Amino acid sequence: INTKLETLIFSGNTCDNTSASYLAHVLKHNKTLSHLWLKSCGLTDDAIFELCGRLKWCKLKTLNLDGNPFGDKGAKDLADVFKDHPTLEELDVEGCEEMTLVGVQHLKNAMMYNTRMKILLSDKYRNLVPQELVGRINFL
């Protein structure tokens, strides 16, 4: 296991629940990973849950989950981890079309606690964001 890795781009690779579990195991042993790209990997709510168990211990600054099919449960698991995460600065969930307004609400709540975090979000959610958070969300 590479314990010095700072950036991992796994985008476009299928990552089912088993793969997410293996990745979570790797994250447990890596204390230097700061950028994780899992764009369009097929991550479901269950896979996000597997990852979240380890993400809270990572020193991630950037997490790209764009284009994954997780929904509100996955968004809640992410929000629970990142609301008091000490290093996360950017979470990209643009293109996560299974997430509804409920999931967006979970992420908005996390942002109220984690003042460093910015979120990249689909433009269809623009009207749901309170004015005080608008500057911390990039709509795509």
C-alpha positions as CSV (number, residue, x, y, z in Angstrom):
1,I,0.0,0.0,0.0
2,N,1.4,3.4,-1.0
3,T,1.4,5.5,2.1
4,K,2.9,8.6,0.4
5,L,0.3,9.1,-2.4
6,E,-1.0,12.7,-2.5
7,T,-3.3,12.5,-5.5
8,L,-5.4,9.5,-6.8
9,I,-7.4,9.8,-10.0
10,F,-9.6,6.7,-10.3
11,S,-12.2,8.4,-12.5
12,G,-14.1,6.3,-15.1
13,N,-13.2,3.0,-13.4
14,T,-16.1,0.9,-12.1
15,C,-16.1,1.0,-8.3
16,D,-18.7,-1.4,-6.8
17,N,-19.3,-2.0,-3.1
18,T,-16.4,-4.4,-2.9
19,S,-14.0,-2.1,-4.7
20,A,-15.1,0.7,-2.5
21,S,-14.4,-1.4,0.5
22,Y,-10.8,-2.1,-0.8
23,L,-10.3,1.6,-1.5
24,A,-11.5,2.4,2.0
25,H,-8.9,0.0,3.4
26,V,-6.2,1.8,1.4
27,L,-7.4,5.2,2.6
28,K,-7.1,3.9,6.2
29,H,-3.3,3.5,5.8
30,N,-2.6,6.7,3.7
31,K,-2.2,9.8,5.7
32,T,-1.0,12.0,2.8
33,L,-3.8,11.7,0.2
34,S,-5.2,15.2,-0.4
35,H,-6.9,14.9,-3.8
36,L,-9.2,12.0,-4.6
37,W,-11.0,11.8,-8.0
38,L,-13.8,9.2,-8.3
39,K,-15.7,10.8,-11.1
40,S,-18.2,8.5,-12.9
41,C,-17.2,5.4,-11.1
42,G,-20.7,4.1,-10.5
43,L,-20.6,4.8,-6.7
44,T,-24.0,4.0,-5.1
45,D,-25.2,4.9,-1.6
46,D,-23.7,1.7,-0.3
47,A,-20.3,2.4,-1.8
48,I,-20.3,5.9,-0.5
49,F,-21.1,4.5,3.0
50,E,-18.0,2.2,2.7
51,L,-15.8,5.1,1.8
52,C,-17.1,7.5,4.4
53,G,-16.0,5.2,7.2
54,R,-12.4,6.1,6.2
55,L,-12.7,9.5,4.7
56,K,-13.1,11.1,8.0
57,W,-9.5,10.1,8.8
58,C,-8.0,11.3,5.5
59,K,-6.5,14.7,5.0
60,L,-8.4,15.3,1.8
61,K,-8.7,18.7,0.4
62,T,-10.5,17.8,-2.8
63,L,-13.0,15.0,-3.4
64,N,-14.5,14.7,-6.9
65,L,-17.6,12.4,-7.0
66,D,-19.1,14.0,-10.1
67,G,-21.4,11.7,-12.2
68,N,-21.9,9.0,-9.6
69,P,-25.4,7.5,-9.0
70,F,-25.6,7.8,-5.3
71,G,-28.6,9.5,-3.8
72,D,-29.8,11.1,-0.6
73,K,-28.4,8.5,1.7
74,G,-25.0,8.9,0.2
75,A,-25.3,12.6,0.4
76,K,-26.2,12.3,4.1
77,D,-23.2,10.0,4.8
78,L,-20.9,12.5,3.1
79,A,-22.4,15.4,5.0
80,D,-22.0,13.6,8.3
81,V,-18.3,13.1,7.6
82,F,-17.5,16.5,6.2
83,K,-19.5,18.8,8.5
84,D,-16.5,18.7,10.9
85,H,-13.7,17.5,8.6
86,P,-10.6,19.5,9.3
87,T,-9.1,19.7,5.8
88,L,-11.8,19.3,3.1
89,E,-12.0,22.4,0.9
90,E,-13.9,21.2,-2.2
91,L,-16.6,18.5,-2.8
92,D,-17.7,18.0,-6.4
93,V,-21.2,16.3,-6.6
94,E,-22.2,17.9,-9.8
95,G,-23.8,15.3,-12.1
96,C,-25.0,13.1,-9.2
97,E,-28.5,13.0,-10.7
98,E,-29.9,10.5,-8.2
99,M,-29.5,13.0,-5.4
100,T,-32.7,15.0,-4.7
101,L,-33.5,18.1,-2.7
102,V,-33.1,16.1,0.5
103,G,-29.5,15.3,-0.3
104,V,-28.8,18.9,-1.2
105,Q,-30.2,19.9,2.2
106,H,-27.9,17.4,4.0
107,L,-24.9,19.0,2.2
108,K,-26.1,22.5,2.9
109,N,-26.3,21.7,6.6
110,A,-22.7,20.3,6.6
111,M,-21.6,23.6,5.0
112,M,-23.0,25.5,8.0
113,Y,-20.5,23.7,10.2
114,N,-17.6,23.4,7.9
115,T,-16.9,26.9,6.8
116,R,-13.9,25.9,4.6
117,M,-15.9,23.6,2.3
118,K,-17.0,24.6,-1.1
119,I,-19.3,22.4,-3.2
120,L,-19.7,22.0,-6.9
121,L,-23.4,21.3,-7.6
122,S,-25.7,21.0,-10.5
123,D,-27.4,24.2,-11.6
124,K,-30.8,22.7,-11.1
125,Y,-30.4,23.2,-7.3
126,R,-29.5,26.9,-7.5
127,N,-32.8,28.2,-6.1
128,L,-32.5,26.0,-3.0
129,V,-29.3,27.5,-1.6
130,P,-29.6,30.2,1.0
131,Q,-27.9,33.5,0.2
132,E,-25.3,33.1,2.9
133,L,-23.9,30.0,1.2
134,V,-24.1,31.1,-2.5
135,G,-20.5,32.2,-2.5
136,R,-19.4,28.8,-1.4
137,I,-21.2,26.8,-4.1
138,N,-20.2,26.7,-7.7
139,F,-23.2,25.8,-9.9
140,L,-22.4,23.9,-13.1
